[in-house]
Amino acid sequence: MGAVDEAELRRLLAQLSVADKVRLLTGADLWTLHPLPEIGLRPLVLSDGPHGVRGPTFDERDASLLLPVASALAATWDRAAARTAGGLLGDEARRRGVHVVLAPTVNLHRTPFSGRHFENFSEDPLLVAAMGAEVVAGVQSRDVAATPKHFAANDSETERLSYDVRVDERTLRDVYLAPFERIIAEAGPWALMAACNSVLGRSMTENSWLLNDVLKGEWDWDGAVVSDWFATRSVEAAALGGLDLAMPGPGGPWRELGAAVEGNRVPESVLDDKVLRLLRLAARTGALGPERPEPGPPPESARPALRDLATRGFVLLRNEPVDGAPLLPVPGEVSRIAVIGENALLPVVQGGGFSRVSPPHVVTPLDGVRAAFPAAEVFYQRGVHHRRLLDPIPRAAVRDPRGEGTGLRVEHLDADGEVLRSELRGTDRLLWAGDLPAGTERLRVRGELAAAEGEHRFGVHGAGRVRLSVAGREVLDADNVAGPVDDPVGELLEPPEQRVDVVLVDADVTGGAVALEVEFTPAEPRGLVVLGLGHRDQERDEAGELAAVRAVAREADLAVVVVGTHDEVETEGRDRVSLSLPGTQDELVRRVVEANPRTAVVVNAGAPVLMPWADEVPALLWTWFGGQEYGHALGDVLRGAAEPGGRLPTTFPAELADVPVPLPGVLPVDGELHYTEGSLLGHRAYAAYGAEPAFHFGHGLGYTTWEYETADDDGDAVRVVLRNTGDRAGREVVQVYARPDDLPASLVGFAVAEAAAGDRAQVRVAVSGRPGAEHRLEIGRGLGDLRLVVDGG
């Protein structure tokens, strides 16, 4: 549906008044645009990606498929995988009545301290561009618009609404604009998001040079520029600066756009161009066509594809011999497996922020190991706790007081205490984004929690007044006060929590359950509202837990330790303050390895962490935030049913001092963020500074071995012959780098090869972006393992 009748669009435009045109250019609400039935225009619906399509509400009952995050997808180095991911997003959008998916995110891994690192593909512009173009093509193959974001140089979360990036033009074009330019040339996205930040003194929603001259002029792009949410701060400057759609609505500065046109401060021709772009977007996505079907549940048929995407992105960082053979894959005859770590039970399958979706289920690593090794005894030990909030209550553990199933009964109350709406909800964090029923002043949440006599700890999080009753008696009456976070997603970043210890006696427990009731008065009932309940049934003794871990590990044939971060560490809205694993997880790893030399460490994180124990563990598997099928994918890889096919899309530092853009480099100073490193980003910086990383860009081992036999320069490509020298079929990512004399290498091409054991494969690797000077091409398995050299000069 990409081709549209431009003459028909102009005919429709001619029927519109200035008021009609202005109305079309501002949202009707947080996610939807205004309809115009007179010309057959239905409401366009926009929705966050980039690893799922949430739709216009935060409601866990309205489930969405959850894909592995962008860094995991980039780790596949597989264009076909990225196209598949885009197609899944497009299918979800069609199913959910969404016309525009706000994805993919194509900013760069400028620094591992970026809070939104997980949502971006890579540190390398070529890899970002290649994967991003395929996601866009996949989404738009379903007649749904993709929206590459955030244009441009939006690589930090600190003061993200206001900082001004100071960068030289060559670096800006060669590094930060290059992915957008290539994606536009190769995939033709129908929309693009202007970032909140400024570049070289001008807000991106007002940056006429970048939006009008470069994007719409030099690159000849005909799509619609949508603002990041709440990023439009002016009338004339944004209108003249190239912005087409101001989100969200219905408020905002563009309410005055009509007056600016009538007063000749904004030419009507500028307004007409914006409306034409919006009508073009509507035509391409079917909003000028017949109604789309009502959404159904997420399809079960997508699960194998999600599982496969996750395994393809897992990166095997180490796999040393134990008892004469590599530890992974695990032999099928293993009889006792110890699964250890908080993230094995409570994995992080997506990062924090507005990209969050509610999947139909999450397969945990513990679930995955049990399913993959059904004949083995699997023992679980948590070890240490590193999350700030109490654990969410499992839904199966709470009964609806009305007897309608499991979950929490949520009642919306007006100022007089009358019930406006009653609904059965889940037990994880509940969110409302300005969509509480009109007149709601308080929420009453009730449930019957399966519990026994003894000591219990309860927690309630969310900004507002909290009253908690347990077994009919009030145990907490307090104000939850949010910290000073100046961000639209502030409530999501670190919701305040109140805890209380309660001793349950025999009279409190009826039928094996205790009655809970929370009355919650949100601090801002018309804005973003967050409410969550937590619980644990005994006080944790970390020393005792670590002793139990050693005992369980010592008796096992295999120990699988799952460590990682969580969605308050890696989130939209703020940057990381440390690269260490939260809590005492480093100590946990060391205790397990000391107890059992047959230990595989699985890291569940979206951005690099320091791993001071990496050389001490025989097997180290990096698994990212793996989406809803994460645990099954992990089980497949551990038992060898699937190969860990990933290669690192970003460099992993060995020491904090080696990070090219350290923590101060993500923090604006007096509102300005200076990119003083220029084009020395990621692996190029490590090479220039002579720092040896823990794991090189492009690194990943797989379950077989490869011999690179020949490479021939074929002008715009390199032909590589390689042979699988292992004893099982495998997948290899052939990487080509251009290295001018005395300068860091640049990635110029890559391709996936597959071969059975003992067989050869020949791949043609398209090469782009070669330096103009004399150079050589180096070919191999990553920057730390280059095998062949050809003269490229």
N, C-alpha and C positions, 0 to 999 in steps of 0.2 A: 504493500500500500504506500510505499515511499514516494511514487510518482503522483503528483497532484495536478489538477487543472487550475493553472494560475489565473486564467481568464475568469473562471468561475469564482475564485477567491476575490478577485478585484470587483466582480459584480456584487458579491455579498458585502464587501467593504463599503461600496457606494451607498448601500441602504442604511448605513449606521450614522447616527448623530455623534457629536463629540462626546456627549454623556455616555452613550452606548460604548464607544471605543474605550474611554477611560475605565468604565466598569469592568471591561474584559481584562484589563491589565493589572488588576489587584485581586487577590484571593477573596473568595466569599467567606472562607473560614481558614482553619489551620492548614487544610490539605486539599481543598476543592476550589475550582474556579467557577465564576458565575456562568449560568447558561444564558442563551439568547434564543428562545424557541422560534422567534420570528424568522430567523435564518437557518433553523434546523440545528443549532449548536446546543449540544447537551453539556452538562457539567464535566469538565476534565478533572480527573482525580490524580493527584500526585502522591507518591509514597516513598518513604525511605527505603533504600537498599543499605549497604551494597551486598550483604550476604543473605538477604531474604527480603520479601515484599510484605511489609506489615499491614498495609492498608491504612485507613484514616483513623483507627482507634488503637489504644493500648489496652487490649482485652485478651487475656490468655485463653478465653473460650473460642476466640476466632484465630485458630492456629495457622501458622505459616511454615512452609519448608525452611529449614535453616541449613545453609551451605557452609563449608569451611570458609574462614575469613580470607581476605585478599592476599595476605602474605603467604598463607597455605596454598592458595591457588597458584600464585607466582612460583612457588617452590616446585611445582610440576614441570616448569619450563616447557609446557606443552600447549601449543596453540589450540589443538583440538579439545583439550580439557577446558580451556577458557571459553571456547565457543559453546561447549556443552553447558557450562555454568551459566552463560548468558541466556541460552535457550531455556534453562530451568527457571531463571528469573522472569523471562518473558512469559512463559506458561503460567507461572504463579500470578503475574500481573493480570493476565487475561482472566484467569479463574476468579480473581478478586475484584474485577471491575476497575483496575488501575490502568491509566493511560500513559503515565510518565513515571519511570523508576529513577530515583535520584542515585544513580550509580553508573559507572564505577568511580571510586576515588583514585585519582591518578597523580596525587602529590608524591613526593619522594621520601625515602628513609634518609633524611638529612642527618639525623642523629637517633641513636637508640633511646634517647630520653623522651622522644615525642610520645605523648599519651595516646595518640591515634595511629601509632606505628602499625598495629595489626590490621588496620583498615586500608592500608596502602600496599602496593605490590612489592616495591623493590627500591634499592638505592641507585639502580642503574636506569637511566632514561630509556635505553633501547628495550630492556626487558619490560619496563612499565608500559611503553607504547605498544609493544607487540601483544602483551596480554590484555591490555585495556581495549585495543581495537577489536580483538576477538570477542570480548564480553559485550561490547557495544553491538557488534554484528549479530551475536546470538540473541540479545534482547530484541533488537529491531526486526529480526526475522519473524517475530511473532506479532508484528504491527503494534509494537509498544515502543515508546521513545526511551532511549537511554540518555543519561545526563552526566557526562564526565564532570568531575568536580575536584577541587575547588579552585577555580581559575582566579588568580595564579599565586604561586609561592606561598601557599598556605600550609606550612610545614611545622608549625608550633601551635600548642593549645593555650599557652600562657598569654593572657590579654588578647585572645584571638579575635575579639570583636573590634579591636582598635589599633593593633600594632602596625607600624609602617616598615615594610621590608626595604632595606637599602642594599642594592645589589647592582653590579655593573651590567650594562646591557648585553654584552657578549655571554656572560654566565647565565643571565636570565633567559636568553634565547636558546643557548646550546644545552642547558640543563633543565630548566624549569618549564619553559614553554614547549620544548621539543616533544614531550609525550603528547600534549594536546594537539600540536600541529600534525603529528603523524596519525593520530587517531582520527582527526578530521579528514585527512587526505585518504585514509584507507577504509574508514567505516562510515563516515558521514553522519555523526550523531545528530539527532533532531532537536536536542536541547543541550544546554551547557549551564553550569551554575557558577555565578560570580561569587567570590569569597567575601568574607566579612572584613578581612584585613585591607590595608593599603599597600601599594607598591610605588615606590619613588614619589611619595608625597600625595598620591591620589587614592582615595577609597576605590576598591575594585568595582563597586556599583556605580562609580562616577568616572572611571578611568577611560576616557575617550581614546587615548593612544592605544591601549591594549584591546578594548572592546570594539571600537569603530575602525581604527586604522589597521591594526594587526589582524584581529579575529575576523571581522566582517569584510575588511578591505583586502589586505595581503593574502589571506587564506580563503577568501571568497566563500565564506560560510553562510548558509541561508537559514539556519535554525534560530531558536528563540533563547535568549539569555534570561535565566531566572535567577533572582537574588538568592543567596543563602538566607535562611530564615532570620528576620529582624535586621538584615544588613542594609536595607534601604533607609537612608537618613536625610534625603533631600528631595526636592521636586525637580527644579530645573536642571541641577547638576547631574542627577541620575538619568533624567530623561534625555538630555543632550549627550550624556556620557556613554550611551549604548545599552543600558539596561532595558529589557523588554517586559519583564513580569516581576512585580514586587510581591514578595510573600513574607509572612502570611497576611491575611485580611481578616475582617473588612477594614480595620483601621490602618494607620500608617500614613506617611507623608503624601502618598500619591492620591489621597482624597482631594488634594488641591491641584491635581494635574489638569483638570478641565479648565480651571480658572487661569492657569499658566498658558494654556493654548488660546483661550479666548482673549487673554491680554497680550498675545503675540510674543510671550517670553519663550515659548516652545512652539516652533512651526508645526502646523497640522500635518505637514508631510512627514515629519519625524514620528508623530503619533500614528500615521497611517502605516509606516513601515513596521512599527511594532505590532500593530493589529494584524497585518498580513502575515507576519512571522507566527503569531499565535494561531491564526486560522489555518496556516500551513501545518502547524503542529497538530491541530485538531483533525484535519483531513487525513494526515498520515496515520493517526492513531485510532481513527474510527469514531471520533466524537461528533463528526458531521454525518455519520452513517446510522445504521440501525442499532438498536439497543443490544448490548452484550448480555450473555446469560448470567443468571445469578450465581454467585460463587458456591462451590461445594467444598467438601473437606479436602485437605492436601492429599494428593494421590499416593497410594502405597507403591505404585509402579516407579516412583522416583527414588525410592530408598536405595536400590542397588547402585544407581548413578552417584548419589551422595556418598555412599560408602566407598566407591571406587575413587572419587575425587579426593577423599581424605587420604587413602593409602598412597595415592600418587604424589601427594605433597609431603608425606612423612619423610624426614631426612635422617638417615642412619649416619651419625657422626663418628661413632667408634663401634668396632665389632671384633674384639681381640679373642685369640684362642683361649679356651679353657678346657683342660683335659684333651688337648690335641685338636680341637675343632672350634671354629667361631661360635660364640655363645648363641647367636641368633642365626637362623630361626630355631625355635625350641623343638627338640625331638618330640614326636607324638606320644612316646611312652612315659613322659614325665608324670609323676604320681602325686607330688605335693608341691603346691605353689603358694607362696606368701605374697599377697598383694598389700602394699604398704603406702600410706600417704593420704592426706586430706583430699587431694585432687582426684584420687581414684574413686572416691565416693561422691564428691561434689566437684566435678570437673568444670572448667571454664570452657564453654563451647562458643562464646561470642564475647566481644568486648563491651564496655559500658558506653552509654549515651543513647542518642536517638536512633542509632542503627539497630537497636535491640528489637528482636521479634520473639514471639511465643511459639516454639516448635510443638508439634503434636506429641513429642516424647523426646527424651535424651537418653541415649545408651551410654552408661558410665563405663570407665575402664574396668571396674570390678565386674559389671554385667558382661562386658566383652570377653574378659579372661574366662569367666565361668562358661560362657557359651562356646568359646573356642576350644576349651579343654574339658569336655563333659565327663571324662573318666577320671580326672584328677581331683583330689581334695584341694579346695581353694580356701585359704585362711586370710582374713582381712584384719589389719591393725592400722589404726589411724596415725599414731605416732605423735604428731605435733599439730597445733592449731595456728593458722596464720591469718585467718579472716577477722576483720574488725567486728562484724555483726554476728550475733548468734545464728546458728543453723536455721534455715527455713523449716517449717513443720511439713513433713511429707503429707501429701493430700490423703493418702490411704489411711492416715492415722487420725483423721478428723471427720466426724459425722455431722451432717446437717441437723440442727435441732428440729427441723420440720420433718425429718425422715425422708428427704428426697435424694439422698445419696451422700457422697463424701465431698468435703470442702467446707468453706466458710460461708455462712449466711450474712450477706451485706445488705444493710438497710440504709437508705438515704432519707435523712430527716430534715424537715424545715425548722424554722425558728421556734415553732410551737411544739416540736417533737413529733409531728405527724409524719407517718411513713409515706414518702413520695414514690419510692420504688424499692422492691425487695428482689434480690437475685442471689443465686448460688454461684460463688466464685472459687478460684483456686486458693492455694495456701502460700504460694510464693509472693513476692512483692507485687502489690496491686498499684496500678497507675491510672490516672485520669489526666488528660491534657486539655483542660478547659471544657470538658464534656460531661461534667456532673449534671444531673437533672436540674433544671432551673429552680431556684429557691433552696437548693441544698445548703444547709449550714453545718450539719454534723453527719458523721457516719457511725452506725452501730454494727459491730462485727461479732458474730457468735458462732461457736462450734463446740463439739464434744470431743475432747482429746483423749485418745487411748493413753492411760497412765496408771501407775501403781503408787502405793503409799511411799513416802520418802521425800528426799530433798529434790527440788526442781528449781530451775532458773528460767524465767520468762523475759522476753525482750519485745518492745514495740518500737519500731522506727518510722520516722516521718515527721516533718515539721508541723507542730501544732499542739493542742492540749490533749493529753492522753489520760484516760481513766481505764484501768484494767481491773476486772473482777475475776476471781478464780473460785469455783465452787460456791458462788453466790456472795462472796465477801470481797470488798474492794481492797486491793493490795497495792495499788499504784494510782496516784493522782499527781500529775506533773506536767510541766511544759517542756516539750522537745523543741529546743531552739537551734535553728540551723546556723552554721558558721557563715562568715562573710564571703560568699561566693557570688561574684558579679557575672553570672552566665545564665542563659535561658535554660540550661539543663542542670542548674545548680542543685535542685532537689534530688537529681539522680546521682550526683557525684559522690556525696558522702552524707546520706540522710542521718540526722541525729537519732540516737537510740537511748531509751531508758530501760534499765534492767531491774529486776526484783527477784529475790530468792523466796521461795515458798515451800513450806513443809506440808505435804498432803497427808492427812490422816484417814482412817478407815471411812469416816462419815463423808469425806469429800468425794470419794470414788463410788460411782454407781454404775453397775454393769461394766466395770473395767474402764470407765471413762470419767473425766472431770469436765465440768462446764466452764467454758471461757467466754468472757464478754469484754469487748473493747469499745469504749465510746471515744470517738476521735473528732476533734474540731480542727480542721485544717487551717494553717496560718493564712493561706491564700486559696480559698475554695474555688475561685474563678480561674485560677492559673493551673500550674502543674502540681498535682497532688500525688504524694507517695505514701503508701501505708504497708507495713510488713510486720509479721509476727515471727519471733524466734523462740526456740526452746531447747533445753538440754536437761537430762534427768539426773545429772550428778556433777559435782565439781571435778574438773580435769586436773590430774597430777602429771605434769609433763615428764618428770623424772621416772615415774612409774610407767608411763606410756613408752618411753624410750627403752626401758628395761624389757617391757613386753615385746617390743619390736625386735630386739636382739634375740629373744627366745624363739619367736615365731620364725624369724629369718634363718636361725641356726638349724632348725629342724626341716627346712624346706629343700626340695631339689632345685628350686629356682625362686629367687626373690625378684619381684617386679616393684620398683619404687616409683611412684608417680608424684612428681613435685611440680610446682608451677607458680604462677601469679594468680590474680583474680581481677574482677571487673571494676574494682576501685583503684587498683594499681594501673591498669591499662584502660583508659577511658577517654572519650570525647570530653573536652572542657578543661583539662589540666594535664600538665606534663608530669613525667615520672621524676622522683627525687632521688632514686637509687636504682642501680642495676643489679643489686643483690636479690636473691630469692627472699620473699617476705618471711618473717619469723625465723625459726631455727631449723629450716629445712636442710641447710648445708650440713649441719650436725647429724640430722636424720640419715642422710645419704652415707656419711662416713660410718655411722654405727652399723648400718646394714651391710656395707661392704666388708667391714671387719668381721662380721658374723658369718657371712656367706660369700665366697668368691664367685659364685654363680649368680651375679646380680646384674639385672638390666635396669637402667635408670631411664625413665620416660619423662620428658619435660613438656608440660602443658602450659605454653606461654606463647603470646603473639609477637613478642619482641625479644631481642637478645637479653640474656641474663649472664652474669659472671658465674662461672662454674669452677671454683678452685679445686674441686675434687675430680675434674674431668679425666685426668690421666690415671686415676686410681680405679675407675670402673671399667669392666670389660666391655660392656655394651651400653651405648648412649643413643637414644632415639628421640629426636625432636619432632613433636607432633602438633604444634601450633594450637589454635582454637579450632577444633575439628568439626563443628557442626553437630547436628542431631544424631548422626550415625557414628560418632567418634569412637565409642567403645567397641563396636563391632569391627571397625576398621583397624583398631589397635589389635584386637584378637586375631584378625586375618594376618597381620604382619608378624606378630609374635610367633605364630605357628607355621608361617611360611606359605599360607594359602595365597598371599599376595606379597609382592616385593615392595619394600619402602622405596618409592620411585623418586623422591624429592632431591633437589639440589638447593643449596642455600641461595636465596635471592638477595641476601644482605650479608655483610661481613660480621663475624662474631668476635668481639674483642677478648683478648686474654687478660688484660689489666685495665682498670679504670683510666689510667694515665694515657692509654693508647687510643681512646675514643677521639676521632678527629674533630668532632664538634661536641665538646664536653658540656656539662650542665649549664654553665653561664651562657653558652652559645644559643640556648633556646629561650633565654629570658630577655625580653626587651629592656632597654635602658632608656629612660625618658621617652618611652613610647616608640622607640626605634629598634628594629632587629637587624643587625648588620651581618650580612653573609660574607664575612671577611675571608673565608676559606676559598672563595671563588669557585672554580670548577673542580677543585680537589675534594670530591665527595666520595664517601664509601671506600671501595677498594683502591681507587686512584689515590686517595689520601694516605692509606696505609703504605702503599708503594712509595709515594713521594717522601714520607716521613721515616721510612725504614722500620716501621713497626710490624712485628710478626703477630698476626692475629691468632686467636685460639682455633678458629676454623675459617678458611678462606672463602671468599665469594665463589659460588658455584660448586662447593664441596658437597659430596654425598656418596655413600659407598654401595648401596644395593646388596644383593645376595649372590652376585656372580662376579667374575673378573673379566677384564677386557684388554685386548692387545690392539693398539692403534698401529695399523700397518703402513698405510700410505695416505698422503694428502696432496692434492693438485689444485693449484689456483686456476679457476676457470673464468676469470674476468669479474663477473658480478657474483660469483659463488666459489665455494671450495668443495671439491669432491673428496670425501674421506671414506676409506675402507678400514673396517675394524672387525675383530673376531671375538666372539664370546668364548673365552678360554675356561669357563667354569663348568659345573656339572648340572646346571639347570638353565632354563630359558630366562632371559633378562631384558632389561630396558636400560638404555644409556642415553645421556644427554651430551651430545657433542657440542663443545663450545669453541668458538673462534674469536681470538683477540688480536687486535692490531697494536703493535708496539713500535712506535717511532724510537729512534736512537735516543737513549738517556731520558725518556719520558715514560710515565706510567702507561700501562696497557689499557685499551678500551675494548669493551665487548662490541663486536661488529656482526655477530651472527650465532645462531644456535639451532639445533634440530634434534629430534628424538630418533634413536635407532632401537630396533628390537631384533633379537635373534635367538634361535634355539641353542642349546649347549653345543659347542664346537662349530657353529655356523658363522659365516661372515655376513656382514651387512654393509651396504654402501649407502651413504646419505649425501645429498646435495645441500649444503648450507649456504643460503643466500646471505651475501655480505653487504652491509650498508654502513655508511658513516666512516669510511676509511679516512685517515688523515692524509692531507695533501703531500706531506713530505715523504722522503724515503722511509720505509717501514718494513717489518716482517710480520707475517701472520703466524700465530702460535695456536695450536689446536690441542685440546685435551679435555680432561674431566673436571676442570675447575682451575682457578688461578694458582692453586698449590700443587697441581698435578698436570702440567702441560707436557705433551708427549711428542708432538711433531712441529716442525717449523718449515714454512715456505716463504720465499721472497715475495713480498707483496708490493715492492716499490716499482 
